[in-house]
Amino acid sequence: MPFAAGSSVQADLPGAVTEACRPIVHRLAGKPADLTVVFVTHGHHGQWGQLPELLRAALPTRCMIGCSAEAVIADGREIESGPAVVVWSAVLPGAELLPFQIGFERTPDGILCTGIPEWSETDPRDMRAVLALGEPYSSAPVSLLERLEDELPRVPVIGGMASGALGPGDNRLFLQGETVASGAVAVAVRGGPAIRTLVSQGCRPIGSPFVVTRAEQNVIAELGGRPALERLQEVYELLSEHDKELLSNGVHLGLAINEYQDRFSHGDFLIANVLGARRDTGAIAIGNLVRTGQTVQFHVRDAMSADDDLRNMLEEHRQRRRPPPAAALLFSCNGRGRRLFHEPDHDAAAVQSALGPLPLAGFFANGEFGPVGGRSYIHGFTASLALFDEE
């Protein structure tokens, strides 16, 4: 088998790594892995520095990347408490793996990303995907994604931000034999089996679309010629009592991916969080840049919407792609899991039900990377998937 995954909830990290790697060594039939991905919870905090060497001893692999996490995903389970390690490995015939570590420097011209390789002119055509993991207190993910889009246009970036820390210095990233305390780490996959991506944003639109008629940076002053806050109030007054309650718990705004559509519906928007509003001006601030002339629509999110969105996207992928994927990496928001669905294993079980059984690993992220409309963004509350073909 070209893909395999294993996990352990042992409290002792050496024993946990051995247990997690044992089924991988068996399924790969002694072949060294090309790529190994590892996620480890904060229950092993005091032993993180041992992880790269433990993996090297237990599992021959050419390239290793990973991070610490609040919770991990292992096949059909989501392990949301206690110590846990999940390891996922792949043999990728014909693939070239390019690991790199990213630093971030603040300059008068903005954030400078350092450590990114110099790509050849053929790289955007040959590149399957970039797997990226960041440390939230010391990285600038938007700058990183913009830089990668400039240099590798339309190449999907999939991954997420380490999670579970109580403050700066409490997260860890892993790359090759190194334990990294800050910045970001990544692996570019050039050639080899196809890697497809799926991003479930878990929202549904409410009200009608509006055109942004005045905006600056991430602040929307007017929608359809009137203060944005007034437009939101108009939408609110026409909602059902259930949707009014959802809107009171959190407002989201969808930015149309293709503004030339005659109609907009579920899945046609990049979802941004509404960060705040000013009653004196009626302006609202969102978590993404916006421009005058853009089409937007307010959205709500709840467990039912998130469940429907993920299952519908998985089913569409299942019907569209034959044969099914051979393995997957899943990056779910740490606001999902039991916090959203009030039941165990929701996202992992949905993937396995629609596309499995398949080797699956992942973690609950503090922000997820994935493409929407051909461009990669950092999201919140999403389930972002990398789906690997066998050949």
Backbone hydrogen bonds in HBPLUS format (Angstrom, degrees):
<---DONOR---> <-ACCEPTOR-->    atom                        ^
c    i                          cat <-CA-CA->   ^        H-A-AA   ^      H-
h    n   atom  resd res      DA  || num        DHA   H-A  angle D-A-AA Bond
n    s   type  num  typ     dist DA aas  dist angle  dist       angle   num
A0091-VAL N   A0002-PRO O   2.66 MM  89  4.81 153.0  1.73 151.1 155.8     1
A0004-ALA N   A0089-SER O   3.05 MM  85  5.46 151.1  2.13 152.6 153.1     2
A0089-SER N   A0004-ALA O   2.86 MM  85  5.46 169.9  1.87 162.9 165.7     3
A0006-GLY N   A0087-VAL O   2.86 MM  81  5.37 154.4  1.93 155.9 162.0     4
A0087-VAL N   A0006-GLY O   2.83 MM  81  5.37 169.5  1.84 161.1 164.1     5
A0008-SER N   A0085-VAL O   2.94 MM  77  5.43 143.9  2.07 153.2 159.8     6
A0085-VAL N   A0008-SER O   2.94 MM  77  5.43 151.6  2.02 155.9 163.1     7
A0016-ALA N   A0012-ASP O   2.87 MM   4  6.06 151.5  1.95 151.6 161.1     8
A0017-VAL N   A0013-LEU O   2.88 MM   4  6.05 164.8  1.90 164.5 165.4     9
A0018-THR N   A0014-PRO O   3.14 MM   4  6.29 164.1  2.16 146.7 151.2    10
A0019-GLU N   A0015-GLY O   2.99 MM   4  6.16 161.2  2.02 146.6 151.7    11
A0020-ALA N   A0016-ALA O   2.88 MM   4  6.06 161.1  1.91 151.2 156.6    12
A0021-CYS N   A0017-VAL O   2.95 MM   4  6.02 152.9  2.02 149.5 156.0    13
A0022-ARG N   A0018-THR O   3.10 MM   4  6.10 136.2  2.30 143.8 153.7    14
A0024-ILE N   A0021-CYS O   3.04 MM   3  5.18 122.0  2.39 101.2 116.8    15
A0025-VAL N   A0021-CYS O   2.99 MM   4  6.26 164.3  2.02 167.3 170.4    16
A0026-HIS N   A0022-ARG O   3.16 MM   4  6.39 157.7  2.21 149.0 155.4    17
A0027-ARG N   A0023-PRO O   2.93 MM   4  6.05 163.2  1.95 144.8 148.9    18
A0028-LEU N   A0024-ILE O   2.89 MM   4  6.00 156.6  1.95 154.9 160.6    19
A0030-GLY N   A0025-VAL O   3.36 MM   5  5.76 161.6  2.40 158.3 162.4    20
A0029-ALA N   A0026-HIS O   3.13 MM   3  5.16 152.7  2.21 100.6 108.6    21
A0031-LYS N   A0028-LEU O   3.05 MM   3  5.48 167.2  2.06 120.5 122.5    22
A0033-ALA N   A0060-PRO O   2.95 MM  27  6.29 158.1  2.00 150.8 143.9    23
A0062-ARG N   A0033-ALA O   2.88 MM  29  6.32 149.4  1.97 148.6 157.0    24
A0034-ASP N   A0090-ALA O   2.83 MM  56  5.88 145.3  1.95 140.9 151.8    25
A0063-CYS N   A0034-ASP O   3.07 MM  29  6.00 119.0  2.46 126.8 143.1    26
A0035-LEU N   A0090-ALA O   3.12 MM  55  5.26 164.4  2.15 147.7 151.9    27
A0090-ALA N   A0035-LEU O   2.82 MM  55  5.26 146.2  1.94 153.5 162.3    28
A0036-THR N   A0063-CYS O   2.82 MM  27  6.19 148.7  1.91 156.5 167.0    29
A0065-ILE N   A0036-THR O   3.03 MM  29  6.52 151.9  2.12 158.2 167.1    30
A0037-VAL N   A0088-TRP O   2.75 MM  51  5.15 162.2  1.78 156.0 162.4    31
A0088-TRP N   A0037-VAL O   2.88 MM  51  5.15 154.8  1.94 154.3 161.1    32
A0038-VAL N   A0065-ILE O   3.03 MM  27  6.46 149.3  2.12 141.1 150.4    33
A0067-CYS N   A0038-VAL O   3.16 MM  29  6.77 138.6  2.34 150.3 160.9    34
A0039-PHE N   A0086-VAL O   3.05 MM  47  5.47 158.8  2.10 154.5 160.8    35
A0086-VAL N   A0039-PHE O   3.01 MM  47  5.47 159.3  2.05 158.0 163.7    36
A0040-VAL N   A0067-CYS O   3.25 MM  27  6.64 154.0  2.32 145.5 152.3    37
A0069-ALA N   A0040-VAL O   2.87 MM  29  5.90 138.9  2.04 144.4 148.2    38
A0041-THR N   A0084-ALA O   3.04 MM  43  5.53 161.3  2.08 160.0 162.8    39
A0044-HIS N   A0041-THR O   3.17 MM   3  6.10 171.3  2.18 121.8 124.3    40
A0045-HIS N   A0042-HIS O   3.10 MM   3  4.75 157.9  2.15 109.6 107.9    41
A0047-GLN N   A0044-HIS O   2.88 MM   3  5.52 159.5  1.92 126.3 133.2    42
A0048-TRP N   A0045-HIS O   3.50 MM   3  5.59 176.0  2.50 109.9 111.0    43
A0050-GLN N   A0047-GLN O   2.98 MM   3  5.73 156.3  2.03 123.8 130.4    44
A0051-LEU N   A0048-TRP O   2.95 MM   3  5.40 155.2  2.01 117.3 124.8    45
A0054-LEU N   A0050-GLN O   2.98 MM   4  6.10 161.4  2.01 161.3 167.0    46
A0055-LEU N   A0051-LEU O   2.93 MM   4  6.11 161.6  1.96 161.2 165.4    47
A0056-ARG N   A0052-PRO O   2.98 MM   4  6.17 158.2  2.03 145.7 152.0    48
A0057-ALA N   A0053-GLU O   3.05 MM   4  6.25 152.3  2.13 145.9 152.4    49
A0058-ALA N   A0054-LEU O   3.07 MM   4  6.24 147.1  2.18 143.1 151.9    50
A0059-LEU N   A0055-LEU O   2.83 MM   4  5.67 152.5  1.91 157.9 162.0    51
A0176-GLN N   A0064-MET O   2.73 MM 112  4.74 166.4  1.75 143.8 143.8    52
A0066-GLY N   A0174-PHE O   2.96 MM 108  4.84 138.5  2.13 139.9 134.5    53
A0174-PHE N   A0066-GLY O   2.87 MM 108  4.84 156.0  1.93 133.9 128.2    54
A0068-SER N   A0172-ARG O   2.87 MM 104  5.39 144.3  1.99 159.7 157.1    55
A0364-PHE N   A0071-ALA O   3.00 MM 293  5.42 160.9  2.04 143.4 142.9    56
A0072-VAL N   A0079-ILE O   3.18 MM   7  5.38 148.8  2.28 142.9 143.2    57
A0079-ILE N   A0072-VAL O   2.80 MM   7  5.38 147.5  1.91 159.9 168.6    58
A0073-ILE N   A0362-GLY O   2.80 MM 289  4.66 162.4  1.83 125.8 121.8    59
A0362-GLY N   A0073-ILE O   3.04 MM 289  4.66 133.9  2.26 135.5 129.1    60
A0074-ALA N   A0077-ARG O   2.92 MM   3  5.21 158.5  1.97 142.5 149.6    61
A0077-ARG N   A0074-ALA O   2.90 MM   3  5.21 168.9  1.91 131.3 133.3    62
A0075-ASP N   A0360-LEU O   2.71 MM 285  4.43 166.7  1.73 145.1 141.5    63
A0095-ALA N   A0092-LEU O   3.11 MM   3  5.57 160.8  2.14 139.2 138.2    64
A0096-GLU N   A0190-ARG O   2.73 MM  94  5.06 162.1  1.76 152.2 158.7    65
A0190-ARG N   A0096-GLU O   2.88 MM  94  5.06 178.8  1.88 158.1 158.5    66
A0098-LEU N   A0188-ALA O   2.90 MM  90  4.98 160.9  1.94 148.2 153.4    67
A0188-ALA N   A0098-LEU O   3.05 MM  90  4.98 167.8  2.06 125.5 126.7    68
A0100-PHE N   A0186-ALA O   2.85 MM  86  5.43 157.3  1.90 152.4 153.2    69
A0186-ALA N   A0100-PHE O   2.89 MM  86  5.43 147.3  1.99 163.1 170.8    70
A0102-ILE N   A0184-ALA O   2.75 MM  82  5.02 171.0  1.76 144.6 147.5    71
A0184-ALA N   A0102-ILE O   3.11 MM  82  5.02 154.0  2.18 144.3 145.7    72
A0103-GLY N   A0114-THR O   2.98 MM  11  4.99 154.9  2.04 128.7 136.9    73
A0114-THR N   A0103-GLY O   2.88 MM  11  4.99 166.8  1.90 136.0 140.4    74
A0105-GLU N   A0112-LEU O   2.87 MM   7  5.00 157.3  1.92 143.8 151.3    75
A0112-LEU N   A0105-GLU O   2.67 MM   7  5.00 171.4  1.68 157.4 160.6    76
A0107-THR N   A0110-GLY O   2.88 MM   3  5.14 154.7  1.94 138.3 146.6    77
A0110-GLY N   A0107-THR O   3.00 MM   3  5.14 166.4  2.01 112.8 116.4    78
A0123-ASP N   A0120-SER O   3.17 MM   3  5.37 153.7  2.24 105.3 113.1    79
A0125-ARG N   A0122-THR O   3.08 MM   3  5.54 129.3  2.35 111.0 123.8    80
A0126-ASP N   A0122-THR O   3.09 MM   4  6.30 155.0  2.16 154.0 161.8    81
A0127-MET N   A0123-ASP O   2.77 MM   4  5.54 142.3  1.91 163.2 167.6    82
A0191-GLY N   A0126-ASP O   2.99 MM  65  5.56 154.9  2.05 155.0 148.6    83
A0128-ARG N   A0189-VAL O   2.70 MM  61  5.52 161.4  1.73 159.7 166.5    84
A0189-VAL N   A0129-ALA O   2.91 MM  60  5.57 172.9  1.91 176.4 175.0    85
A0130-VAL N   A0156-PRO O   2.91 MM  26  6.33 153.8  1.98 157.6 164.2    86
A0158-ILE N   A0130-VAL O   2.94 MM  28  6.33 157.4  1.99 159.2 166.6    87
A0131-LEU N   A0187-VAL O   2.88 MM  56  5.23 165.3  1.90 156.3 152.7    88
A0187-VAL N   A0131-LEU O   2.86 MM  56  5.23 148.3  1.96 146.3 156.8    89
A0132-ALA N   A0158-ILE O   3.01 MM  26  6.20 156.5  2.06 144.4 152.0    90
A0160-GLY N   A0132-ALA O   3.16 MM  28  6.64 140.0  2.33 149.2 158.4    91
A0133-LEU N   A0185-VAL O   2.89 MM  52  5.47 164.9  1.91 164.4 166.8    92
A0185-VAL N   A0133-LEU O   2.88 MM  52  5.47 160.7  1.92 161.3 167.8    93
A0134-GLY N   A0160-GLY O   3.09 MM  26  6.42 151.0  2.17 134.3 142.2    94
A0162-ALA N   A0134-GLY O   2.77 MM  28  6.02 165.3  1.79 175.0 171.5    95
A0135-GLU N   A0183-GLY O   2.88 MM  48  5.56 153.2  1.95 177.6 172.1    96
A0138-SER N   A0135-GLU O   3.17 MM   3  5.83 157.2  2.22 122.6 129.1    97
A0144-LEU N   A0140-ALA O   3.11 MM   4  6.42 157.3  2.17 152.8 159.9    98
A0145-LEU N   A0141-PRO O   2.89 MM   4  6.10 166.0  1.91 154.4 157.2    99
A0146-GLU N   A0142-VAL O   2.94 MM   4  6.12 157.8  1.99 148.9 155.2   100
A0147-ARG N   A0143-SER O   2.96 MM   4  6.12 157.0  2.01 146.4 152.5   101
A0148-LEU N   A0144-LEU O   2.96 MM   4  6.22 163.4  1.98 154.3 158.5   102
A0149-GLU N   A0145-LEU O   2.91 MM   4  6.05 151.0  1.99 143.4 151.7   103
A0150-ASP N   A0146-GLU O   2.98 MM   4  6.20 153.1  2.06 145.5 152.3   104
A0151-GLU N   A0147-ARG O   3.09 MM   4  6.34 154.5  2.16 147.8 154.3   105
A0152-LEU N   A0148-LEU O   2.64 MM   4  5.46 151.8  1.71 147.7 155.9   106
A0155-VAL N   A0152-LEU O   3.10 MM   3  5.64 157.4  2.15 140.1 138.3   107
A0369-PHE N   A0159-GLY O   2.90 MM 210  4.95 171.7  1.91 117.8 120.7   108
A0161-MET N   A0367-GLY O   2.87 MM 206  5.36 149.2  1.96 159.3 163.6   109
A0366-ASN N   A0161-MET O   2.99 MM 205  5.05 166.2  2.01 135.4 139.5   110
A0170-ASP N   A0167-GLY O   3.26 MM   3  5.97 151.7  2.34 145.4 145.6   111
A0173-LEU N   A0180-VAL O   2.74 MM   7  4.84 163.9  1.76 153.7 157.7   112
A0180-VAL N   A0173-LEU O   2.71 MM   7  4.84 173.5  1.71 146.9 148.6   113
A0175-LEU N   A0178-GLU O   3.11 MM   3  5.35 160.2  2.15 142.5 148.5   114
A0178-GLU N   A0175-LEU O   2.88 MM   3  5.35 166.4  1.90 136.5 138.1   115
A0389-ASP N   A0194-ALA O   2.97 MM 195  5.40 175.3  1.97 162.9 162.1   116
A0196-ARG N   A0387-LEU O   2.78 MM 191  5.00 164.0  1.80 153.1 153.6   117
A0387-LEU N   A0196-ARG O   2.68 MM 191  5.00 176.1  1.68 161.0 161.9   118
A0198-LEU N   A0385-LEU O   3.08 MM 187  5.08 149.3  2.18 136.8 141.2   119
A0385-LEU N   A0198-LEU O   2.77 MM 187  5.08 165.8  1.79 157.7 162.4   120
A0200-SER N   A0383-ALA O   2.95 MM 183  5.21 176.8  1.96 149.2 149.3   121
A0383-ALA N   A0200-SER O   3.03 MM 183  5.21 149.3  2.12 139.7 149.4   122
A0204-ARG N   A0300-VAL O   3.02 MM  96  5.74 155.8  2.08 158.8 166.5   123
A0300-VAL N   A0204-ARG O   3.05 MM  96  5.74 156.5  2.11 157.6 161.2   124
A0206-ILE N   A0298-PHE O   2.89 MM  92  5.74 162.3  1.92 152.5 149.0   125
A0210-PHE N   A0296-VAL O   2.77 MM  86  5.40 160.1  1.81 156.7 163.5   126
A0296-VAL N   A0210-PHE O   2.82 MM  86  5.40 164.5  1.84 160.2 165.6   127
A0224-GLY N   A0211-VAL O   2.79 MM  13  5.34 161.5  1.82 170.6 164.4   128
A0212-VAL N   A0294-GLN O   2.80 MM  82  5.37 166.3  1.82 159.5 164.0   129
A0293-GLY N   A0212-VAL O   2.68 MM  81  5.15 169.6  1.69 149.1 152.9   130
A0213-THR N   A0222-GLU O   3.10 MM   9  5.38 150.9  2.18 123.1 130.8   131
A0221-ALA N   A0214-ARG O   2.85 MM   7  5.32 142.8  1.99 136.5 146.8   132
A0222-GLU N   A0214-ARG O   3.09 MM   8  4.94 163.8  2.12 137.5 137.5   133
A0216-GLU N   A0219-VAL O   2.93 MM   3  5.38 159.3  1.97 154.2 161.2   134
A0219-VAL N   A0216-GLU O   2.89 MM   3  5.38 168.0  1.90 139.1 141.3   135
A0290-VAL N   A0217-GLN O   2.89 MM  73  6.06 165.3  1.91 158.3 155.7   136
A0286-ILE N   A0218-ASN O   2.97 MM  68  5.58 163.0  2.00 159.6 164.4   137
A0220-ILE N   A0284-ILE O   2.78 MM  64  5.37 162.0  1.82 170.4 169.9   138
A0284-ILE N   A0220-ILE O   3.00 MM  64  5.37 156.6  2.05 146.1 150.9   139
A0228-ALA N   A0221-ALA O   3.11 MM   7  5.77 152.1  2.20 125.5 127.2   140
A0223-LEU N   A0226-ARG O   2.81 MM   3  5.48 155.3  1.87 167.2 165.0   141
A0226-ARG N   A0223-LEU O   3.19 MM   3  5.48 164.1  2.22 112.0 116.9   142
A0230-GLU N   A0227-PRO O   3.02 MM   3  5.36 125.8  2.33 105.4 119.0   143
A0231-ARG N   A0227-PRO O   3.21 MM   4  6.64 153.5  2.28 151.1 158.6   144
A0232-LEU N   A0228-ALA O   3.00 MM   4  6.36 154.9  2.07 150.0 157.0   145
A0229-LEU N   A0282-GLY O   2.81 MM  53  4.73 159.1  1.85 141.6 144.2   146
A0233-GLN N   A0229-LEU O   3.00 MM   4  6.26 151.5  2.09 142.5 150.0   147
A0234-GLU N   A0230-GLU O   2.92 MM   4  6.25 150.8  2.01 147.3 155.4   148
A0235-VAL N   A0231-ARG O   3.04 MM   4  6.36 160.5  2.08 151.3 155.4   149
A0236-TYR N   A0232-LEU O   2.94 MM   4  6.16 161.3  1.98 149.4 154.8   150
A0237-GLU N   A0233-GLN O   3.07 MM   4  6.27 158.2  2.12 150.5 154.4   151
A0238-LEU N   A0235-VAL O   3.16 MM   3  5.55 144.5  2.29 107.9 117.6   152
A0239-LEU N   A0236-TYR O   3.17 MM   3  5.42 166.3  2.19 112.7 116.8   153
A0244-LYS N   A0240-SER O   2.91 MM   4  6.15 148.8  2.00 150.5 160.1   154
A0245-GLU N   A0241-GLU O   3.12 MM   4  6.34 152.2  2.20 143.1 149.1   155
A0246-LEU N   A0242-HIS O   3.11 MM   4  6.48 154.1  2.18 144.6 151.8   156
A0247-LEU N   A0243-ASP O   2.89 MM   4  6.07 159.5  1.93 147.3 152.6   157
A0248-SER N   A0244-LYS O   2.97 MM   4  6.17 146.2  2.08 141.0 150.2   158
A0249-ASN N   A0245-GLU O   3.17 MM   4  6.45 133.0  2.40 138.6 150.2   159
A0249-ASN N   A0246-LEU O   3.07 MM   3  5.17 133.3  2.30  97.0 109.8   160
A0250-GLY N   A0247-LEU O   3.28 MM   3  5.27 145.7  2.40  96.9 106.4   161
A0274-VAL N   A0251-VAL O   3.07 MM  23  5.53 162.2  2.10 148.2 143.0   162
A0299-HIS N   A0252-HIS O   2.79 MM  47  5.02 159.2  1.83 139.0 138.1   163
A0253-LEU N   A0272-ALA O   2.80 MM  19  5.23 168.4  1.82 158.6 162.7   164
A0272-ALA N   A0253-LEU O   2.80 MM  19  5.23 156.7  1.85 144.6 152.7   165
A0254-GLY N   A0297-GLN O   2.70 MM  43  5.14 176.2  1.70 156.3 156.6   166
A0297-GLN N   A0254-GLY O   2.98 MM  43  5.14 142.9  2.12 136.9 146.3   167
A0255-LEU N   A0270-LEU O   2.81 MM  15  5.05 164.5  1.83 141.0 144.4   168
A0270-LEU N   A0255-LEU O   2.87 MM  15  5.05 161.7  1.91 139.5 142.5   169
A0256-ALA N   A0295-THR O   2.92 MM  39  5.50 173.5  1.93 161.6 161.4   170
A0257-ILE N   A0268-ASP O   3.01 MM  11  5.92 169.1  2.03 151.9 151.1   171
A0268-ASP N   A0265-SER O   3.10 MM   3  5.78 153.3  2.17 147.4 145.8   172
A0287-GLY N   A0273-ASN O   2.94 MM  14  5.42 135.5  2.14 150.5 161.8   173
A0275-LEU N   A0285-ALA O   2.70 MM  10  5.43 142.6  1.84 137.2 149.0   174
A0285-ALA N   A0276-GLY O   2.87 MM   9  5.39 165.7  1.89 148.6 151.1   175
A0278-ARG N   A0283-ALA O   2.95 MM   5  5.52 156.4  2.00 156.6 161.2   176
A0282-GLY N   A0278-ARG O   2.68 MM   4  5.42 144.2  1.80 149.0 160.9   177
A0294-GLN N   A0291-ARG O   3.22 MM   3  5.86 158.0  2.27 137.6 138.4   178
A0306-ALA N   A0302-ASP O   2.94 MM   4  6.15 165.9  1.96 159.0 163.3   179
A0307-ASP N   A0303-ALA O   2.87 MM   4  5.97 157.0  1.92 147.6 154.0   180
A0308-ASP N   A0304-MET O   2.91 MM   4  6.08 169.0  1.92 152.5 155.5   181
A0309-ASP N   A0305-SER O   2.93 MM   4  6.03 163.6  1.96 149.0 153.8   182
A0310-LEU N   A0306-ALA O   3.12 MM   4  6.21 169.8  2.13 147.3 150.0   183
A0311-ARG N   A0307-ASP O   3.02 MM   4  6.13 172.9  2.02 156.5 158.7   184
A0312-ASN N   A0308-ASP O   2.89 MM   4  5.88 159.0  1.93 149.2 155.5   185
A0313-MET N   A0309-ASP O   3.03 MM   4  6.15 160.3  2.07 147.6 152.9   186
A0314-LEU N   A0310-LEU O   2.96 MM   4  6.16 160.5  2.00 152.9 158.5   187
A0315-GLU N   A0311-ARG O   2.94 MM   4  6.06 156.7  1.99 144.8 151.3   188
A0316-GLU N   A0312-ASN O   2.93 MM   4  6.13 158.2  1.98 147.3 153.3   189
A0317-HIS N   A0313-MET O   2.99 MM   4  6.18 156.9  2.05 144.8 151.1   190
A0318-ARG N   A0314-LEU O   2.88 MM   4  6.11 157.0  1.94 147.2 153.8   191
A0319-GLN N   A0315-GLU O   3.00 MM   4  6.22 159.4  2.04 152.0 156.0   192
A0320-ARG N   A0316-GLU O   3.00 MM   4  6.06 144.5  2.12 142.1 152.1   193
A0321-ARG N   A0317-HIS O   2.94 MM   4  5.87 155.9  2.00 155.9 159.2   194
A0326-ALA N   A0388-PHE O   2.75 MM  62  5.79 155.6  1.81 161.1 167.9   195
A0388-PHE N   A0327-ALA O   2.95 MM  61  5.29 171.4  1.96 147.3 150.1   196
A0328-ALA N   A0359-PRO O   3.03 MM  31  6.47 157.9  2.08 163.0 164.5   197
A0361-ALA N   A0328-ALA O   3.35 MM  33  6.85 147.9  2.46 143.3 151.5   198
A0329-LEU N   A0386-ALA O   2.96 MM  57  5.14 151.5  2.04 142.6 151.7   199
A0386-ALA N   A0329-LEU O   2.90 MM  57  5.14 159.8  1.94 151.8 157.3   200
A0330-LEU N   A0361-ALA O   2.88 MM  31  6.15 156.4  1.93 143.1 150.8   201
A0363-PHE N   A0330-LEU O   3.22 MM  33  6.81 133.5  2.45 153.2 165.5   202
A0331-PHE N   A0384-SER O   2.82 MM  53  5.08 164.9  1.84 155.6 160.4   203
A0384-SER N   A0331-PHE O   2.90 MM  53  5.08 174.8  1.90 139.8 140.7   204
A0332-SER N   A0363-PHE O   3.17 MM  31  6.39 147.5  2.28 148.2 155.2   205
A0365-ALA N   A0332-SER O   2.65 MM  33  5.93 149.5  1.74 152.4 161.4   206
A0333-CYS N   A0382-THR O   2.95 MM  49  5.61 142.6  2.09 163.0 173.0   207
A0336-ARG N   A0333-CYS O   2.97 MM   3  5.49 163.5  1.99 118.3 121.0   208
A0334-ASN N   A0365-ALA O   2.92 MM  31  5.36 143.6  2.05 159.7 148.6   209
A0340-LEU N   A0337-GLY O   3.19 MM   3  5.80 141.5  2.35 112.7 120.8   210
A0341-PHE N   A0337-GLY O   2.95 MM   4  6.04 169.0  1.97 169.3 165.9   211
A0342-HIS N   A0338-ARG O   3.02 MM   4  4.29 141.8  2.17 107.2 115.0   212
A0349-ALA N   A0345-ASP O   2.86 MM   4  5.64 158.8  1.90 150.7 157.5   213
A0350-ALA N   A0346-HIS O   2.96 MM   4  6.12 152.0  2.03 148.3 156.3   214
A0351-VAL N   A0347-ASP O   3.07 MM   4  6.34 159.7  2.11 152.8 157.0   215
A0352-GLN N   A0348-ALA O   3.05 MM   4  6.29 167.3  2.07 151.9 155.4   216
A0353-SER N   A0349-ALA O   2.86 MM   4  5.94 154.1  1.92 146.1 153.6   217
A0354-ALA N   A0350-ALA O   3.07 MM   4  6.18 157.1  2.12 146.5 151.5   218
A0355-LEU N   A0351-VAL O   2.85 MM   4  5.77 166.3  1.86 156.5 160.9   219
A0356-GLY N   A0352-GLN O   2.88 MM   4  4.16 138.0  2.05 111.6 121.0   220
A0368-GLU N   A0379-HIS O   3.12 MM  11  5.10 152.3  2.20 125.4 133.2   221
A0379-HIS N   A0368-GLU O   2.70 MM  11  5.10 159.7  1.74 149.1 156.4   222
A0370-GLY N   A0377-TYR O   3.15 MM   7  5.76 148.6  2.26 154.3 162.8   223
A0377-TYR N   A0370-GLY O   3.03 MM   7  5.76 163.7  2.06 137.7 137.1   224
A0372-VAL N   A0375-ARG O   2.88 MM   3  5.60 158.0  1.93 151.8 147.5   225
A0375-ARG N   A0372-VAL O   3.43 MM   3  5.60 167.6  2.45 107.5 111.1   226
